[in-house]
Amino acid sequence: MNTAFQTSFPQRLLQLALAASLAMTVGSALAQSQTKPARASGYVATESDPAARPARAELSIFRGPSEDTLATIRQRGTIRIGVVPDEPMVMVNAKGELSGYSVDLARRLADDLGVDIEFVQTSWPQVVPDLLGHQFDVVISGLWVTMPRALVVNFTQPTADEGVYLVASQKLAANAHHMADFNKPEVRIAVDANTVQAQLAKRVFPKATLVTDLPNPLDAVRTGKVHATLLPTIAPSLVEEKGAGQLRFPLDKPLATTRAAMAIRKGDADFLNLLNTWIGLQRDDGWLDDRASHWSSQGDAAK
Protein backbone atom coordinates (compact mmCIF):
# COMPACT_ATOMS: atom_id res chain seq x y z
CA MET A 1 0.00 0.00 0.00
CA ASN A 2 1.30 3.48 -0.86
CA THR A 3 2.46 5.23 2.38
CA ALA A 4 2.44 8.67 0.78
CA PHE A 5 -1.21 8.31 -0.01
CA GLN A 6 -1.96 7.22 3.54
CA THR A 7 -0.19 10.21 5.10
CA SER A 8 -1.75 12.80 2.68
CA PHE A 9 -5.33 11.48 2.80
CA PRO A 10 -6.46 13.39 5.93
CA GLN A 11 -4.94 16.55 4.56
CA ARG A 12 -6.80 15.96 1.30
CA LEU A 13 -10.11 15.63 3.18
CA LEU A 14 -9.43 18.88 5.03
CA GLN A 15 -8.70 20.66 1.76
CA LEU A 16 -11.92 19.38 0.22
CA ALA A 17 -13.96 20.49 3.26
CA LEU A 18 -12.43 23.97 3.17
CA ALA A 19 -13.13 24.25 -0.55
CA ALA A 20 -16.77 23.25 -0.07
CA SER A 21 -17.21 25.75 2.78
CA LEU A 22 -15.70 28.51 0.65
CA ALA A 23 -18.00 27.66 -2.28
CA MET A 24 -21.08 27.80 -0.05
CA THR A 25 -20.05 31.18 1.35
CA VAL A 26 -19.45 32.63 -2.10
CA GLY A 27 -22.72 31.18 -3.43
CA SER A 28 -24.68 32.66 -0.53
CA ALA A 29 -23.13 36.07 -1.09
CA LEU A 30 -23.95 35.94 -4.79
CA ALA A 31 -27.55 34.94 -4.07
CA GLN A 32 -27.99 37.85 -1.66
CA SER A 33 -26.51 40.28 -4.13
CA GLN A 34 -29.03 39.12 -6.75
CA THR A 35 -32.10 39.30 -4.50
CA LYS A 36 -31.37 42.42 -2.44
CA PRO A 37 -31.06 45.95 -3.82
CA ALA A 38 -27.55 47.34 -3.92
CA ARG A 39 -26.57 49.65 -1.05
CA ALA A 40 -24.40 52.70 -1.39
CA SER A 41 -21.00 52.66 0.28
CA GLY A 42 -21.25 53.53 3.94
CA TYR A 43 -24.99 52.64 4.17
CA VAL A 44 -26.17 52.00 7.72
CA ALA A 45 -29.48 50.15 8.19
CA THR A 46 -32.03 51.78 10.49
CA GLU A 47 -35.21 50.48 12.15
CA SER A 48 -37.28 52.26 9.51
CA ASP A 49 -35.74 50.01 6.87
CA PRO A 50 -37.91 46.86 6.44
CA ALA A 51 -34.75 44.81 5.92
CA ALA A 52 -33.44 45.85 9.34
CA ARG A 53 -36.62 45.23 11.32
CA PRO A 54 -37.06 41.83 12.95
CA ALA A 55 -39.93 39.73 11.66
CA ARG A 56 -43.05 40.05 13.85
CA ALA A 57 -45.17 37.02 14.49
CA GLU A 58 -48.86 37.49 13.61
CA LEU A 59 -51.37 36.22 16.13
CA SER A 60 -54.28 34.41 14.54
CA ILE A 61 -57.73 35.23 15.88
CA PHE A 62 -60.00 32.25 16.44
CA ARG A 63 -63.77 32.33 16.84
CA GLY A 64 -65.38 30.97 19.95
CA PRO A 65 -68.28 28.49 19.91
CA SER A 66 -70.82 29.66 17.32
CA GLU A 67 -74.51 30.27 17.87
CA ASP A 68 -77.00 27.88 16.29
CA THR A 69 -79.89 30.25 15.59
CA LEU A 70 -82.04 27.71 13.77
CA ALA A 71 -81.79 25.20 16.62
CA THR A 72 -82.64 27.97 19.09
CA ILE A 73 -85.70 28.97 17.04
CA ARG A 74 -86.90 25.37 16.82
CA GLN A 75 -86.39 24.78 20.52
CA ARG A 76 -88.25 28.00 21.34
CA GLY A 77 -90.95 27.25 18.77
CA THR A 78 -91.03 30.90 17.68
CA ILE A 79 -88.98 33.03 15.34
CA ARG A 80 -88.50 36.62 16.47
CA ILE A 81 -88.48 39.16 13.65
CA GLY A 82 -87.10 42.68 14.02
CA VAL A 83 -89.13 45.27 12.09
CA VAL A 84 -89.21 49.04 11.63
CA PRO A 85 -92.46 50.67 10.41
CA ASP A 86 -91.75 51.87 6.88
CA GLU A 87 -94.38 51.85 4.11
CA PRO A 88 -94.92 49.55 2.31
CA MET A 89 -92.41 47.19 3.92
CA VAL A 90 -93.94 47.28 7.39
CA MET A 91 -97.19 49.08 8.16
CA VAL A 92 -99.18 49.21 11.40
CA ASN A 93 -102.92 49.88 11.42
CA ALA A 94 -105.00 51.41 14.21
CA LYS A 95 -105.41 47.99 15.84
CA GLY A 96 -101.67 47.44 15.94
CA GLU A 97 -101.81 44.80 13.21
CA LEU A 98 -98.87 44.53 10.84
CA SER A 99 -98.92 44.24 7.06
CA GLY A 100 -96.55 44.88 4.19
CA TYR A 101 -93.98 43.29 1.93
CA SER A 102 -91.49 42.41 4.69
CA VAL A 103 -94.30 41.16 6.91
CA ASP A 104 -95.39 38.77 4.15
CA LEU A 105 -91.82 37.47 3.86
CA ALA A 106 -91.52 36.95 7.60
CA ARG A 107 -94.82 35.07 7.90
CA ARG A 108 -94.05 32.78 4.96
CA LEU A 109 -90.59 32.02 6.40
CA ALA A 110 -92.12 31.11 9.76
CA ASP A 111 -94.65 28.84 8.04
CA ASP A 112 -91.90 27.06 6.10
CA LEU A 113 -89.87 26.59 9.30
CA GLY A 114 -92.96 25.28 11.09
CA VAL A 115 -92.75 27.77 13.99
CA ASP A 116 -94.78 30.64 15.39
CA ILE A 117 -93.81 34.25 14.73
CA GLU A 118 -93.22 37.23 17.01
CA PHE A 119 -92.65 40.72 15.61
CA VAL A 120 -90.43 43.03 17.63
CA GLN A 121 -90.72 46.69 16.63
CA THR A 122 -87.62 48.86 16.79
CA SER A 123 -86.23 51.96 15.04
CA TRP A 124 -83.67 52.52 12.30
CA PRO A 125 -80.97 53.84 14.67
CA GLN A 126 -81.58 50.92 17.05
CA VAL A 127 -82.28 48.01 14.69
CA VAL A 128 -78.67 46.78 14.42
CA PRO A 129 -77.84 47.20 18.15
CA ASP A 130 -81.07 45.37 19.03
CA LEU A 131 -80.14 42.51 16.68
CA LEU A 132 -76.69 42.23 18.24
CA GLY A 133 -78.32 42.38 21.66
CA HIS A 134 -80.44 39.29 20.86
CA GLN A 135 -83.75 41.16 20.95
CA PHE A 136 -84.72 39.16 17.85
CA ASP A 137 -83.29 36.50 15.53
CA VAL A 138 -83.36 38.26 12.17
CA VAL A 139 -84.17 41.66 10.69
CA ILE A 140 -86.80 41.50 7.94
CA SER A 141 -87.75 45.11 7.41
CA GLY A 142 -86.32 46.42 4.13
CA LEU A 143 -82.93 47.05 5.75
CA TRP A 144 -80.50 48.59 3.28
CA VAL A 145 -77.25 46.79 2.54
CA THR A 146 -74.38 49.15 3.42
CA MET A 147 -70.70 48.57 4.12
CA PRO A 148 -70.77 49.92 7.72
CA ARG A 149 -73.62 47.54 8.54
CA ALA A 150 -71.91 44.63 6.75
CA LEU A 151 -68.95 45.01 9.11
CA VAL A 152 -71.11 44.08 12.10
CA VAL A 153 -73.94 41.90 10.68
CA ASN A 154 -74.31 39.34 7.90
CA PHE A 155 -76.69 40.19 5.07
CA THR A 156 -78.57 37.65 3.02
CA GLN A 157 -78.93 37.98 -0.71
CA PRO A 158 -81.21 40.93 -1.60
CA THR A 159 -84.93 40.61 -1.00
CA ALA A 160 -85.93 43.84 -2.78
CA ASP A 161 -84.63 46.70 -4.91
CA GLU A 162 -85.85 50.09 -3.71
CA GLY A 163 -85.79 53.44 -5.43
CA VAL A 164 -84.72 56.55 -3.52
CA TYR A 165 -87.28 59.19 -4.48
CA LEU A 166 -87.46 62.92 -3.94
CA VAL A 167 -90.73 63.57 -2.08
CA ALA A 168 -91.81 67.21 -1.96
CA SER A 169 -94.31 69.24 0.00
CA GLN A 170 -97.38 70.21 -1.98
CA LYS A 171 -97.65 73.33 0.15
CA LEU A 172 -94.05 74.59 -0.16
CA ALA A 173 -92.92 73.11 -3.49
CA ALA A 174 -96.01 72.93 -5.69
CA ASN A 175 -94.28 74.68 -8.58
CA ALA A 176 -90.95 72.84 -8.35
CA HIS A 177 -90.63 70.31 -11.16
CA HIS A 178 -86.88 69.95 -11.78
CA MET A 179 -83.83 69.01 -9.73
CA ALA A 180 -82.46 72.54 -10.12
CA ASP A 181 -85.55 73.86 -8.33
CA PHE A 182 -84.45 72.02 -5.17
CA ASN A 183 -80.75 72.84 -5.39
CA LYS A 184 -81.04 76.24 -3.72
CA PRO A 185 -80.01 77.50 -0.27
CA GLU A 186 -83.57 78.47 0.62
CA VAL A 187 -84.79 74.90 0.01
CA ARG A 188 -84.81 72.74 3.15
CA ILE A 189 -84.40 68.99 2.60
CA ALA A 190 -84.94 66.74 5.61
CA VAL A 191 -82.91 63.53 5.92
CA ASP A 192 -81.77 61.34 8.79
CA ALA A 193 -78.16 62.02 9.74
CA ASN A 194 -75.41 59.57 8.73
CA THR A 195 -77.58 57.72 6.22
CA VAL A 196 -77.38 56.92 2.53
CA GLN A 197 -80.11 59.51 1.98
CA ALA A 198 -77.97 62.20 3.64
CA GLN A 199 -74.95 61.33 1.49
CA LEU A 200 -77.07 61.32 -1.65
CA ALA A 201 -78.69 64.67 -0.79
CA LYS A 202 -75.28 66.28 -0.26
CA ARG A 203 -74.12 65.04 -3.65
CA VAL A 204 -77.24 65.78 -5.70
CA PHE A 205 -78.35 68.97 -3.93
CA PRO A 206 -75.10 70.57 -2.68
CA LYS A 207 -76.60 74.07 -2.44
CA ALA A 208 -79.72 73.06 -0.53
CA THR A 209 -80.02 73.31 3.25
CA LEU A 210 -80.04 69.83 4.80
CA VAL A 211 -82.06 69.34 7.98
CA THR A 212 -80.95 66.30 9.99
CA ASP A 213 -82.50 66.85 13.43
CA LEU A 214 -86.13 65.95 12.73
CA PRO A 215 -87.52 62.65 14.10
CA ASN A 216 -89.57 61.87 10.98
CA PRO A 217 -88.50 63.58 7.71
CA LEU A 218 -91.58 62.43 5.79
CA ASP A 219 -93.93 63.86 8.41
CA ALA A 220 -91.96 67.10 8.26
CA VAL A 221 -92.65 67.29 4.53
CA ARG A 222 -96.31 66.39 5.01
CA THR A 223 -96.80 69.14 7.60
CA GLY A 224 -94.92 71.74 5.57
CA LYS A 225 -91.92 72.13 7.89
CA VAL A 226 -89.47 71.39 5.06
CA HIS A 227 -89.63 71.43 1.28
CA ALA A 228 -88.65 67.81 0.59
CA THR A 229 -87.04 64.59 1.74
CA LEU A 230 -85.40 61.56 0.14
CA LEU A 231 -87.48 58.43 0.63
CA PRO A 232 -86.59 54.81 -0.25
CA THR A 233 -89.63 52.81 -1.35
CA ILE A 234 -90.87 50.17 -3.77
CA ALA A 235 -94.29 51.84 -3.90
CA PRO A 236 -94.12 55.58 -4.68
CA SER A 237 -97.75 55.61 -5.82
CA LEU A 238 -98.86 54.27 -2.45
CA VAL A 239 -96.84 56.90 -0.58
CA GLU A 240 -98.32 59.65 -2.71
CA GLU A 241 -101.85 58.34 -2.21
CA LYS A 242 -101.49 58.10 1.55
CA GLY A 243 -100.05 61.62 1.57
CA ALA A 244 -103.63 62.88 1.18
CA GLY A 245 -102.68 65.63 -1.25
CA GLN A 246 -99.85 66.90 0.94
CA LEU A 247 -97.06 64.99 -0.80
CA ARG A 248 -95.91 64.92 -4.42
CA PHE A 249 -93.19 63.28 -6.49
CA PRO A 250 -91.76 66.07 -8.68
CA LEU A 251 -89.38 63.76 -10.60
CA ASP A 252 -90.38 60.85 -12.81
CA LYS A 253 -87.48 58.59 -11.79
CA PRO A 254 -85.72 57.81 -8.50
CA LEU A 255 -82.47 59.58 -7.69
CA ALA A 256 -80.81 56.24 -6.98
CA THR A 257 -81.58 52.61 -6.24
CA THR A 258 -80.54 50.50 -3.29
CA ARG A 259 -80.93 46.89 -2.18
CA ALA A 260 -82.64 45.62 0.93
CA ALA A 261 -81.92 42.29 2.60
CA MET A 262 -82.41 40.29 5.78
CA ALA A 263 -79.73 40.64 8.44
CA ILE A 264 -78.51 38.24 11.13
CA ARG A 265 -75.71 38.16 13.68
CA LYS A 266 -72.27 37.11 12.49
CA GLY A 267 -70.87 33.66 13.23
CA ASP A 268 -73.81 31.49 12.07
CA ALA A 269 -73.04 30.38 8.52
CA ASP A 270 -75.64 27.59 8.62
CA PHE A 271 -78.52 29.99 9.33
CA LEU A 272 -77.26 32.40 6.67
CA ASN A 273 -77.11 29.59 4.11
CA LEU A 274 -80.63 28.50 5.04
CA LEU A 275 -82.03 32.01 4.56
CA ASN A 276 -80.23 32.43 1.24
CA THR A 277 -81.58 29.09 0.06
CA TRP A 278 -85.10 30.07 1.13
CA ILE A 279 -84.90 33.46 -0.64
CA GLY A 280 -83.61 31.79 -3.80
CA LEU A 281 -86.51 29.35 -3.80
CA GLN A 282 -89.07 32.14 -3.37
CA ARG A 283 -87.48 34.11 -6.19
CA ASP A 284 -87.37 31.11 -8.54
CA ASP A 285 -91.00 30.37 -7.74
CA GLY A 286 -92.02 33.93 -8.65
CA TRP A 287 -93.45 34.59 -5.19
CA LEU A 288 -91.05 37.45 -4.37
CA ASP A 289 -91.89 39.29 -7.59
CA ASP A 290 -95.59 38.73 -6.97
CA ARG A 291 -95.41 40.22 -3.46
CA ALA A 292 -93.28 43.14 -4.66
CA SER A 293 -95.75 43.85 -7.45
CA HIS A 294 -98.65 43.63 -5.03
CA TRP A 295 -97.18 46.09 -2.54
CA SER A 296 -95.91 48.39 -5.28
CA SER A 297 -99.50 48.88 -6.38
CA GLN A 298 -102.28 50.13 -4.17
CA GLY A 299 -103.83 46.71 -3.55
CA ASP A 300 -105.03 46.36 0.01
CA ALA A 301 -102.01 48.21 1.39
CA ALA A 302 -103.99 51.25 2.44
CA LYS A 303 -106.51 49.27 4.46
Solvent accessible surface area in square Angstrom, and as a share of the most:
residue,aa,sasa,rsa
1,M,203,0.91
2,N,97,0.50
3,T,92,0.53
4,A,68,0.53
5,F,127,0.53
6,Q,88,0.39
7,T,97,0.56
8,S,50,0.33
9,F,94,0.39
10,P,81,0.51
11,Q,116,0.52
12,R,132,0.48
13,L,94,0.47
14,L,111,0.55
15,Q,103,0.46
16,L,90,0.45
17,A,61,0.47
18,L,113,0.56
19,A,58,0.45
20,A,55,0.43
21,S,61,0.40
22,L,119,0.59
23,A,65,0.51
24,M,145,0.65
25,T,87,0.51
26,V,74,0.43
27,G,36,0.34
28,S,58,0.37
29,A,59,0.45
30,L,103,0.51
31,A,50,0.39
32,Q,96,0.43
33,S,77,0.50
34,Q,149,0.66
35,T,110,0.64
36,K,124,0.52
37,P,99,0.62
38,A,105,0.82
39,R,119,0.43
40,A,80,0.62
41,S,121,0.78
42,G,72,0.70
43,Y,95,0.36
44,V,117,0.67
45,A,57,0.44
46,T,78,0.46
47,E,146,0.66
48,S,91,0.59
49,D,21,0.11
50,P,97,0.61
51,A,79,0.61
52,A,44,0.34
53,R,117,0.43
54,P,114,0.72
55,A,108,0.84
56,R,213,0.78
57,A,97,0.75
58,E,167,0.75
59,L,164,0.81
60,S,85,0.55
61,I,169,0.86
62,F,173,0.72
63,R,190,0.69
64,G,55,0.53
65,P,145,0.91
66,S,84,0.54
67,E,61,0.27
68,D,80,0.42
69,T,7,0.04
70,L,37,0.18
71,A,50,0.39
72,T,54,0.31
73,I,0,0.00
74,R,152,0.56
75,Q,165,0.73
76,R,78,0.29
77,G,27,0.26
78,T,26,0.15
79,I,0,0.00
80,R,81,0.30
81,I,0,0.00
82,G,0,0.00
83,V,0,0.00
84,V,8,0.04
85,P,63,0.40
86,D,26,0.14
87,E,54,0.24
88,P,0,0.00
89,M,1,0.01
90,V,1,0.00
91,M,15,0.06
92,V,61,0.35
93,N,60,0.31
94,A,116,0.90
95,K,168,0.71
96,G,45,0.43
97,E,98,0.44
98,L,19,0.09
99,S,40,0.26
100,G,0,0.00
101,Y,3,0.01
102,S,3,0.02
103,V,0,0.00
104,D,27,0.14
105,L,2,0.01
106,A,0,0.00
107,R,103,0.38
108,R,80,0.29
109,L,0,0.00
110,A,3,0.02
111,D,111,0.58
112,D,86,0.45
113,L,29,0.14
114,G,66,0.64
115,V,21,0.12
116,D,102,0.53
117,I,52,0.27
118,E,77,0.35
119,F,45,0.19
120,V,36,0.21
121,Q,97,0.43
122,T,23,0.13
123,S,50,0.32
124,W,79,0.28
125,P,117,0.73
126,Q,84,0.37
127,V,1,0.00
128,V,21,0.12
129,P,66,0.41
130,D,28,0.14
131,L,0,0.00
132,L,76,0.38
133,G,43,0.41
134,H,105,0.47
135,Q,97,0.43
136,F,2,0.01
137,D,6,0.03
138,V,0,0.00
139,V,0,0.00
140,I,4,0.02
141,S,1,0.00
142,G,9,0.09
143,L,0,0.00
144,W,18,0.06
145,V,62,0.35
146,T,27,0.16
147,M,136,0.61
148,P,96,0.61
149,R,59,0.22
150,A,35,0.27
151,L,118,0.59
152,V,67,0.39
153,V,1,0.01
154,N,34,0.17
155,F,31,0.13
156,T,9,0.05
157,Q,61,0.27
158,P,37,0.23
159,T,12,0.07
160,A,13,0.10
161,D,92,0.48
162,E,4,0.02
163,G,8,0.08
164,V,1,0.01
165,Y,33,0.13
166,L,4,0.02
167,V,0,0.00
168,A,0,0.00
169,S,1,0.01
170,Q,74,0.33
171,K,162,0.69
172,L,71,0.35
173,A,8,0.06
174,A,39,0.30
175,N,136,0.70
176,A,12,0.09
177,H,96,0.43
178,H,123,0.55
179,M,85,0.38
180,A,72,0.56
181,D,41,0.21
182,F,2,0.01
183,N,38,0.20
184,K,84,0.35
185,P,90,0.57
186,E,114,0.51
187,V,10,0.06
188,R,97,0.35
189,I,0,0.00
190,A,0,0.00
191,V,3,0.02
192,D,52,0.27
193,A,52,0.40
194,N,150,0.77
195,T,36,0.21
196,V,51,0.30
197,Q,28,0.13
198,A,5,0.04
199,Q,122,0.54
200,L,10,0.05
201,A,0,0.00
202,K,127,0.54
203,R,170,0.62
204,V,28,0.16
205,F,1,0.01
206,P,89,0.56
207,K,130,0.55
208,A,12,0.09
209,T,58,0.34
210,L,44,0.22
211,V,14,0.08
212,T,60,0.35
213,D,118,0.61
214,L,44,0.22
215,P,135,0.85
216,N,70,0.36
217,P,20,0.12
218,L,31,0.16
219,D,59,0.31
220,A,5,0.04
221,V,0,0.00
222,R,66,0.24
223,T,84,0.49
224,G,15,0.14
225,K,130,0.55
226,V,0,0.00
227,H,38,0.17
228,A,0,0.00
229,T,3,0.02
230,L,6,0.03
231,L,22,0.11
232,P,13,0.08
233,T,1,0.00
234,I,23,0.11
235,A,0,0.00
236,P,36,0.23
237,S,53,0.34
238,L,0,0.00
239,V,3,0.02
240,E,74,0.33
241,E,84,0.38
242,K,77,0.32
243,G,0,0.00
244,A,82,0.63
245,G,57,0.55
246,Q,81,0.36
247,L,5,0.03
248,R,30,0.11
249,F,37,0.16
250,P,16,0.10
251,L,32,0.16
252,D,146,0.76
253,K,157,0.66
254,P,46,0.29
255,L,34,0.17
256,A,33,0.26
257,T,103,0.60
258,T,21,0.12
259,R,142,0.52
260,A,0,0.00
261,A,2,0.02
262,M,1,0.00
263,A,0,0.00
264,I,3,0.01
265,R,23,0.08
266,K,83,0.35
267,G,25,0.25
268,D,11,0.06
269,A,67,0.52
270,D,110,0.57
271,F,1,0.00
272,L,32,0.16
273,N,89,0.45
274,L,56,0.28
275,L,0,0.00
276,N,41,0.21
277,T,80,0.47
278,W,16,0.06
279,I,0,0.00
280,G,19,0.18
281,L,106,0.53
282,Q,11,0.05
283,R,90,0.33
284,D,124,0.64
285,D,103,0.53
286,G,31,0.30
287,W,41,0.14
288,L,6,0.03
289,D,98,0.51
290,D,76,0.39
291,R,52,0.19
292,A,29,0.23
293,S,72,0.46
294,H,48,0.21
295,W,11,0.04
296,S,38,0.24
297,S,55,0.35
298,Q,97,0.43
299,G,54,0.52
300,D,62,0.32
301,A,4,0.03
302,A,53,0.41
303,K,186,0.79
